[in-house]
Every structure is written in C-alpha cells, then in structure tokens.
C-alpha cells in the first residue's frame, strides 16, 4: 500500500476530468502496491519507510503455559563455515534489510543487529574446536527481565523472552545483564522492516523463537531450524519442552545435553549437545 500526503479540497471543489484521472491513477498505484504486499510511507525530511506486509492472521487466543518452546542444538552436527541459520534468521526477521549508514565496514559490523551468531570454541587441553550457534537462551529466570526498568523486557507464559519496543527506552541494562551477549541495540533508523517484526531506532531486540509463527499457528519450527535441516546438517531441533511427544522432548531424552552457563541456574529453553 502506498500512502501519500495530499491536500484537502475545499467544500466547493469540483472534480474535473484531470482530477478524476489522477484519482484513478492513484487508485491503480495503491492496488499495485497492495497486491505486492509492500507499504511505503512518506516521512518527514524526505525519508521513506518501507514495510513488507504479512498475510498471517494475528493471535486471537491468550498465550498459556501449556507450551514451553525451546531448542536443542547438537554442536557435533554444526559445520564450520555454514551460516544457514544466521541467513535464515535475518530473512525471517527483516535483518537482511539493514543498510549501513557509512562506508566503514568495521563500524557497521559493530552496529548491525544480529539475533543469532556462530561462535567458535576451542578446548585448550584437547585442541577440539566446536561451532556453536548462540542466540537468546529464553531463560525461565531471565536476568534481562529483572533489570528492565520499564517492563519492556518480559517473558511470555510459553517461555519466550521478548522486548516490547513501545516501552523500551534504550537504556541497555538488559544487554549488560544478559550473560550470553544475545541482544542487539538498534543504532540507526530502520528504513525497511517486516510488519510481523516491528523494529525501531533506540530499541533493544533479540531472538524471539520466530514468535510470529507461534502466534499464527505455524508452530512446527523456526527459520533457523528449517534452514539447518535444509542444509543437511540437522543440528537444530525446535519444539515444546512440556510435550513428551514433541521431537525436542524425544531428542533431549536420547542425548546428553547441557545449558550454557549452567552454573547460573537460569533454566534456559535452549540446550546444547556435544559440549
């Protein structure tokens, strides 16, 4: 959809053929962009905000504790050099639409939001190298929630830890409290974003286990798990920690797993095997 500023005609204004043609042209443009699922909004100062629209219906029922969503990541299956999970996360959440405001690649790397990143671990005793995808761990006792002064950081009843950008004041206390460095701060204006993933300058954001999928009943998986499976690695299993019949629950029963920073007793929703 295209929204453009327009002047209001006086009550005595008469539609001329030229004005009718202009209205028809605007209507055709409106329908064209609506069909393409793209909304362009003119902002002050000549800036343009483009929003890619979602087709899914919003959640109509309350979130309950019946589910607790989580993941198992088998690091023995995570291949060096593979970034399928990272790329899929960026596309799912519109992070691939970010544009650097400068030509300084190093500066942009420090500012660019990342909801999942690949970490390389090396055991100094054995020399073993492990590839570890790291994102928000969706703790049952999240430190980020404890320190947030406005309640913007919160945990849903189904275990998903999120940030409400409307109440986030950008203090970044949650970033300092997170032992996994899993949150990003949006330094620059967001020119393009997806409707199901609202983003904005001055807010903190992080992995939300593809919450839009949870809320429109596409509860089968996450973008990173789907991409990992498609790549042939199969290192990420998503599911319901509360459901004994879920693939995640069954996978956890078959392998030894642990939490990152297990000594903190945060009861994370993301578990790791092969560490």
N, C-alpha and C positions, 0 to 999 in steps of 0.2 A: 504494500500500500504506500502511496506517496501522499504526504501531507505538505501542502504549500501554503504560505501565508497569503491572504487575499484581503482586498479592501471590501468593505460592506457598501453596497449601493444604497443610495437614498431611497425613501419610500416611493418617490415619483419616478424612479429609474425605469426605463423601458428596454426590454430585450430586443436587440437588433439582430439581424441575421449573422453579423460578425460575432456578436457576443454568444449567440447560440452555438455557432461553430466552435468557439473557444471552449464553451462548457462541454460540448461533445468530445472535443479533443482531450480535455482534462479527464473526462469520464473514461475514455478509452485507455489513457495512460494509467489511471487508477486500477482498472481491471487487469491491465497487463502486469503491473507490479504485484497486485493481489494474487494473481494466478501463479506468479513466480515465487510467491511466499517471501517477498522482500519488502520491508518497510523502510523508507528513507525520510528522515525528519530534518527539516532545516532548523539549525540552531543559530543563536546569536553569534555575530562575528564571522559569519560565513562558514562555520564548521558544519559538518554533516554527520549525522549519526545513522548508521545503517543497522537494522535489526532483522535477522533471519527468523521468520516465524516458525513456530512448532505446530504440528497438526494434532497432537495428542490432547485429550480432554484432561482438565485438572482433576486432582483427587477430590472426591465428594464425601469420603468417609474419614473419620478420625484415625490417626496413627495410633497403634496399640503396641503393647509389649509382647504380643503373640509371637512376633518375629524378632530375632536379633541378627541383623545382617552382618556378615563378615567375610573373611578370605583366608585361604591357606596358600602360601607361596612356597613352592618347592625350589629352593635355590640350586639343587643339583640339575634341574632342567632348564635353568635360566642361562641362555647362551651369551657369551661375551660379544659385544658389538651389535646385539639385537636391541632395537629400540621400538619394537612394535607396540608395546604397551604405552610408551610415552607418546608416540604419534597418535594413537587411537584416543588417548585421553584429551589431547589438545584439540582434536577434531570434534569430539563429543561435546566439549565444553566451550568451544569457540576460542580457545587459547591460540590456535593457529592463525587467528585474525589479528593478533597483536602486531603492531608495526613500530619499529624503532624510531624514536624522535630525533636521533642523532646518527652520525656516521661512525661513532665509536662503538665497535663490536663488543669490546670488553665491558664498557659501561652498560650497554644494553643487556648483556648476559647477567649482570648483577641486578637489573631491574625487572627483567622479564619474569612473569608469573609461571610457576611450574607446580602442578599438583601431584606429579609423580616423577621421580628421578631414579636413575640407575646409580647405585653405589658399589664400588669395588672394595672388597675386604681382603686383606692379606694376613694370614696367620704367620707371625714372626718365628714361631717354633717349627712349623712344618712347611712353610712356604706355600701352603694351599691358598689359592685365590678364589673368591666367591663373588658372584654377581648377585646383587640384592636390590630389587625394586623397592623403593621406600616412598610411602605416602602417609597421610593421616592414618593413625592406627585405630581410631574410633574407640577410644578408651571408655570403659564403664565408669571410671572415675577421672574424667578429663581435666588436667591442670589448666587448660586454656579457659574452660568454663568457670573454674574457681576464681581466676584473677580478672575476668572481664568486668569492668565497672558498670556497663550498661545492659548486660544480659544479651548482647549481640551474639556471643559465643554460647551455644546451647547444645544439649543432647536430646534428640528425639526419643520417644518411647521405644522405637525399634532399634535403638543403639547408634544411629547415625549422628555424628557430631558435625555441626554446621555453623555458619556465620550468617546472621541477618544483616545484610548490607545497609538496610534502612536505619538501623540503630548503632551500627559500627561507627565509632568516632576516630578510628585510625590511630589509637594510642599504642598499638602493637604490644601490649602487655602479654597477649596470648602467644605471640610469636616468641617472646622471651621465655615464657613458661613451658612451651612445647619441647619435650626432650628429644624429639625426632626432627626438629627443624623442618616441619612439614607444611608450614604456612607461608604464603606469599603476600606481599603488600603491593597494591596497585599504585604505582608511582605516577603514571601518565593517564591522560584522558582516554577513555575507551571509545573509539570511533565506531567499532563494529562489534556486535555481540549477538548471541542467540537468545531468543525470548525465554527459553526454559532455563537459561543460566544468566541471570542478571549480574552484571559486573559494573564497577564504577571506581573512579579515581578516589584514593584516600581510604579504601576499604581493604580488609584482610580477607583472604579466600584460601580454600584448600579442598582436597578430595572430599566429595560427599557421597561416594559409592554410587555415582550416577543416579542421584535421588529422583530425577525426573522419570527415570524408568520405573522406580519403585512406586511412584505416585500415579502412573498411568497404566499400571498393571502389567508392564513389561518386566516382571520380577525375575526373569530367568538368569540374568547375568549382568556384567558391567562391560564397558567398552574395552578396558584393558584385558579382561579375561577372554573376551571374544577374540581380540587381536592375537593374544598369546596362543590360543588354540588354533587359529587360522595359520599362524606362522609355523605350526608343527611342534612347538615347544611344550605346550600344555602345562606350564609352570604355575598358573594361577587358577584356583578353584574358588568360585564365589557361591555363597549360599546362606542358609539360615542355621545359625548356631543352635537355635532352640528346637529344630526339627530333626529327630533321629533318622528320618528317611531322606534328608537332603544330601546331595552329593558332597557338600562341605563336611557335614557331620560324619559321613561314612569315610571320607578321605582322612579326617583327623583321627579316626579310630584305627587306621591302617599304618600310620607313620608316627615317628617321634617328632613332636613339634615344640616350639618354644616361642615366647614373646620377646621382642626386642626390649632391652632394659627391663627384664623380668623382675629385677630386684625392687623396682618402684611400685609393684603391686597395683598396676593400673587396670588390669584385666582387659587387655586390648582385644578388639574384634578382629585384628589381622594377626595371624600366626605364621611362623616360618618353619620349614623343614630343611634339613641338610646343613644346619649351622653347628 
